[in-house]
């Protein structure tokens, strides 16, 4: 699953990247495997989207979010939190 598949309010953990062309600037900003995040909101047409992680917020372009492999955090009702 990719970050771009989540909806507002859903949470996940970054697992990796689809390709090696992932922007180094995002790695420097802490978008690293193992980081837990929450989708805060989407702009018009879902581009960009904003996530919250490690007491920070970051807006990502849709094409960047489509390259981030995630594991959704599932609650006891089998729904993504």
Order of alpha helices (4+ residues) and beta strands (2+ residues): beta-alpha-beta-beta-beta-alpha-beta
